[in-house]
Amino acid sequence: MSPAARREAITFYILISPWLLGFILFIAYPMGRSLYLALTQYQIGREPVFIGLDNFTRLANDSDFWRSLKVTGLYVLGSVPGSTVIAIGIAMLLAQKIRGISIWRTVYFLPSVVAPIAVAVLWFYVFNPQYGLINTLLGYIGIKGPGWITSEDWALPSLVFMSWWTVGGQVIIYLAGLKNIPREYYEVAEVDGAGPWARFWNITIPMLSPTIFFNVVLGFIGATQIFEGPLVLTNGGPNKATLTYMLNLYQEAFQMGSLGYASALAWVLFVVIMALTLLIIRSSSLWVYYETEREKA
């Protein structure tokens, strides 16, 4: 290796050393440690005892594990598609050239920068069955509202509704995607007699599909890790109707003190998220349109 190449290599490693050190200390080591703890019986204040795969075997007979997996799956199925539709709709409204539109863009984005705990506390007063905002408004028109967060049937839908409120980040990304669609496509389609719905389905959705794909992947990963809302609003109840996976993991680790078993739960969630994310990515070839690929073909 020449002296110049050696100096370049040394400079490279010096420059990436802060990131490399942070990665080792705050990502690689904690992941390795949690994998080791997943193979042990470990409680706070005691030394880990190696038990092999017993924690993972225990999962198969743990009703709370299966319950939390089901609740999280239902939440994802309600939250991600609903958020996608709402965010696209709002983005299309905010893409209009009208006076004061920048104020509305700010208003819709504000909920996304509020701390999750603060959002959950806010919605607690909205969903409260006795004096909550929703049931109070329904009472004005003679309708008795449901129990929302105190009802086994409505607790999980309440969390889904709450997730639809914080779509501001997705709206900004969809708005950028809409602005990137050439106006000539719409003009040509309009000349050919295409109506609004035809232009939406045949131009907007295909051209916006890479943006939809990006938001769906991030939304899926985030939804599978929902924690603050179930903890603050219901703490997993009633009758464990909102016992999400992360809440179950938290209870096992910091309420039951089973850190080894909680580590096993964390690794199972990691594998599930990784597998389903790869499935979504593989499916993208069927519904995501990339203009650059079309030009190369």
C-alpha positions in Angstrom: 0.0 0.0 0.0 1.4 3.4 -1.0 1.9 6.1 1.7 -1.0 8.2 0.1 -3.4 5.2 0.2 -2.3 4.5 3.8 -2.9 8.1 4.9 -6.3 8.0 3.2 -7.3 4.8 5.0 -6.1 6.2 8.3 -8.2 9.4 7.7 -11.2 7.3 6.8 -11.1 5.2 10.0 -10.5 8.4 12.1 -13.5 10.1 10.6 -15.9 7.1 11.1 -14.6 6.2 14.6 -17.2 8.3 16.4 -20.0 6.5 14.6 -18.3 3.1 14.9 -17.8 3.6 18.6 -21.4 4.6 19.1 -22.6 1.6 17.0 -20.5 -0.8 19.1 -21.5 0.7 22.5 -25.1 1.5 21.9 -26.3 -1.0 19.2 -24.0 -4.0 18.7 -23.2 -4.7 22.4 -26.8 -4.3 23.7 -28.0 -6.6 20.9 -25.4 -9.2 21.7 -26.1 -8.9 25.4 -29.8 -9.2 25.0 -29.3 -12.3 22.8 -27.2 -13.9 25.6 -29.9 -12.9 28.2 -32.6 -14.5 26.0 -30.8 -17.8 26.7 -30.7 -17.3 30.4 -33.0 -17.1 33.5 -32.2 -13.6 34.6 -33.9 -11.4 37.2 -32.8 -8.0 38.5 -30.3 -8.4 41.3 -29.3 -12.0 40.4 -26.7 -13.5 38.2 -27.9 -14.9 34.8 -28.3 -18.7 34.7 -27.9 -20.3 31.3 -31.0 -22.3 30.3 -30.6 -22.6 26.6 -33.7 -22.3 24.5 -36.1 -22.7 27.5 -37.3 -19.1 27.2 -38.3 -19.7 23.6 -40.0 -23.0 24.5 -42.0 -21.1 27.1 -43.4 -18.8 24.5 -45.4 -21.6 22.9 -47.4 -22.1 26.1 -47.7 -18.4 27.1 -51.2 -17.2 26.5 -50.2 -13.5 27.0 -47.6 -14.0 24.2 -50.2 -15.2 21.7 -52.7 -12.6 22.9 -50.2 -9.7 22.5 -49.3 -11.0 19.0 -52.9 -11.1 18.0 -53.7 -7.6 19.4 -50.6 -6.1 17.7 -51.5 -7.7 14.4 -55.1 -6.3 14.6 -53.7 -2.9 15.5 -51.3 -3.0 12.5 -54.1 -4.0 10.1 -56.2 -1.1 11.3 -53.5 1.5 11.8 -51.3 1.2 8.7 -53.9 1.1 5.9 -56.1 3.7 7.6 -53.2 6.1 8.1 -52.1 5.6 4.5 -55.5 6.5 3.1 -56.0 9.5 5.4 -52.5 10.8 4.8 -52.8 10.6 1.0 -56.2 12.3 1.2 -54.9 15.1 3.4 -51.8 15.5 1.2 -54.0 15.9 -1.9 -56.0 18.6 -0.2 -52.8 20.4 0.9 -51.3 20.2 -2.6 -53.9 22.7 -3.8 -52.8 26.2 -4.6 -55.0 28.3 -2.3 -54.4 31.2 0.1 -53.2 30.2 3.6 -52.4 26.6 2.6 -49.0 26.9 4.5 -50.9 27.4 7.8 -53.0 24.3 7.2 -49.8 22.3 6.4 -48.4 23.4 9.7 -51.6 22.5 11.6 -51.6 19.0 10.2 -48.0 18.4 10.9 -48.0 19.7 14.6 -49.4 16.4 16.1 -46.4 14.5 14.7 -43.9 16.6 16.8 -45.8 16.1 20.1 -44.4 13.6 22.5 -46.2 10.2 22.4 -47.0 10.3 26.1 -48.5 13.8 25.8 -50.6 12.5 22.8 -51.8 9.6 24.9 -52.8 11.8 27.8 -54.6 14.2 25.4 -56.6 11.3 23.9 -57.4 10.0 27.4 -59.5 13.1 27.9 -61.0 12.7 24.5 -62.0 9.0 25.0 -63.0 9.2 28.6 -66.6 7.6 28.8 -67.8 10.0 31.5 -66.5 13.4 30.6 -64.6 12.8 27.3 -65.0 15.2 24.4 -66.4 12.6 22.0 -69.2 11.3 24.3 -70.0 14.9 25.4 -70.6 15.9 21.8 -72.6 12.7 21.1 -74.7 13.5 24.2 -75.7 16.8 22.6 -77.5 15.0 19.8 -79.0 12.3 22.0 -76.5 9.5 21.4 -75.0 7.6 24.3 -71.3 7.0 23.4 -69.6 3.7 24.0 -67.1 3.1 26.8 -64.2 3.6 24.4 -61.0 2.8 26.5 -63.1 1.0 29.2 -64.9 -1.2 26.7 -63.3 -4.5 25.6 -64.9 -4.0 22.1 -63.8 -0.4 21.7 -60.4 -0.2 23.5 -58.4 -1.4 20.5 -60.3 0.6 17.9 -59.7 3.7 20.1 -55.9 3.1 19.8 -56.3 2.8 16.0 -58.3 6.0 15.8 -55.6 7.7 17.9 -52.9 6.5 15.4 -54.7 8.2 12.5 -54.3 11.6 14.2 -50.5 11.6 14.0 -50.1 11.2 10.2 -48.5 14.6 9.7 -45.1 13.1 8.9 -46.6 10.9 6.2 -48.6 13.8 4.9 -45.4 15.9 4.3 -43.7 13.0 2.5 -46.8 12.3 0.3 -47.1 16.0 -0.4 -43.5 16.0 -1.7 -44.3 12.9 -3.8 -47.4 14.6 -5.3 -45.3 17.7 -6.1 -42.9 15.5 -8.0 -45.5 14.2 -10.4 -45.3 16.1 -13.8 -48.4 18.1 -14.5 -48.1 17.2 -18.2 -49.5 13.7 -17.3 -52.7 15.1 -16.0 -53.1 17.6 -18.8 -52.7 14.8 -21.4 -55.1 12.6 -19.6 -57.7 15.4 -19.3 -57.4 16.1 -23.0 -58.1 12.3 -23.6 -61.3 12.6 -21.6 -60.1 11.0 -18.3 -62.1 12.1 -15.3 -60.8 12.8 -11.8 -61.1 9.2 -10.6 -59.4 7.9 -13.7 -56.5 10.4 -13.3 -56.2 9.5 -9.6 -56.0 5.7 -10.2 -54.0 5.7 -13.4 -51.6 8.6 -12.7 -51.5 9.6 -9.1 -51.4 6.2 -7.4 -48.8 4.6 -9.8 -46.5 7.7 -9.6 -47.0 7.9 -5.8 -46.4 4.2 -5.3 -42.7 4.5 -4.3 -43.7 7.0 -1.6 -46.5 4.8 -0.5 -44.1 1.9 -0.2 -41.7 3.9 1.9 -44.4 5.1 4.3 -46.0 1.7 4.6 -42.7 0.0 5.5 -41.9 2.7 8.2 -45.6 2.7 9.4 -45.6 -1.1 9.7 -42.4 -1.2 11.7 -43.6 1.6 14.0 -47.1 0.1 14.5 -45.7 -3.3 15.6 -43.8 -1.4 18.4 -46.8 0.5 19.7 -46.4 1.1 23.4 -47.2 4.5 24.9 -50.9 4.6 24.0 -51.8 1.1 25.4 -49.7 1.9 28.6 -51.2 5.3 29.3 -54.8 4.8 28.1 -55.6 1.3 29.3 -52.5 -0.4 30.6 -53.4 -3.5 28.6 -57.0 -3.7 29.6 -59.9 -4.2 29.7 -59.5 -8.0 29.7 -56.2 -7.5 28.0 -57.9 -6.1 24.9 -55.0 -3.7 24.3 -52.1 -5.9 25.5 -49.8 -5.1 22.6 -46.5 -7.0 22.2 -44.3 -4.2 23.5 -46.6 -3.7 26.5 -46.4 -7.4 27.3 -42.6 -7.2 27.0 -42.4 -4.2 29.3 -44.6 -6.0 31.9 -42.5 -9.1 31.8 -39.2 -7.2 32.1 -40.0 -4.4 34.6 -43.1 -5.6 36.5 -42.5 -9.4 36.6 -38.7 -8.9 36.6 -38.1 -11.7 34.0 -35.4 -9.9 32.0 -34.3 -13.2 30.3 -37.8 -14.0 29.1 -38.3 -10.4 28.0 -35.1 -10.6 26.0 -36.5 -13.7 24.2 -39.7 -11.8 23.5 -37.7 -8.9 22.0 -35.8 -11.2 19.7 -38.9 -12.9 18.5 -40.4 -9.5 17.7 -37.2 -8.6 15.8 -37.4 -11.8 13.7 -41.1 -11.2 13.0 -40.6 -7.6 11.9 -37.6 -8.5 9.8 -39.5 -11.4 8.0 -42.6 -9.3 7.3 -40.6 -6.3 6.2 -38.7 -8.5 3.7 -42.1 -9.8 2.5 -43.4 -6.3 1.9 -40.2 -5.4 0.1 -40.4 -8.5 -2.1 -44.0 -7.7 -2.9 -43.1 -4.2 -4.1 -42.2 -5.5 -7.5 -45.9 -6.3 -8.0 -47.3 -2.8 -7.2 -44.6 -0.2 -7.0 -43.9 1.7 -10.2 -40.5 3.3 -10.7 -40.3 5.6 -13.7 -36.5 5.1 -14.0 -37.0 1.4 -14.5 -39.6 2.1 -17.2 -37.2 4.4 -19.0 -34.4 1.8 -18.8 -36.7 -0.9 -20.2 
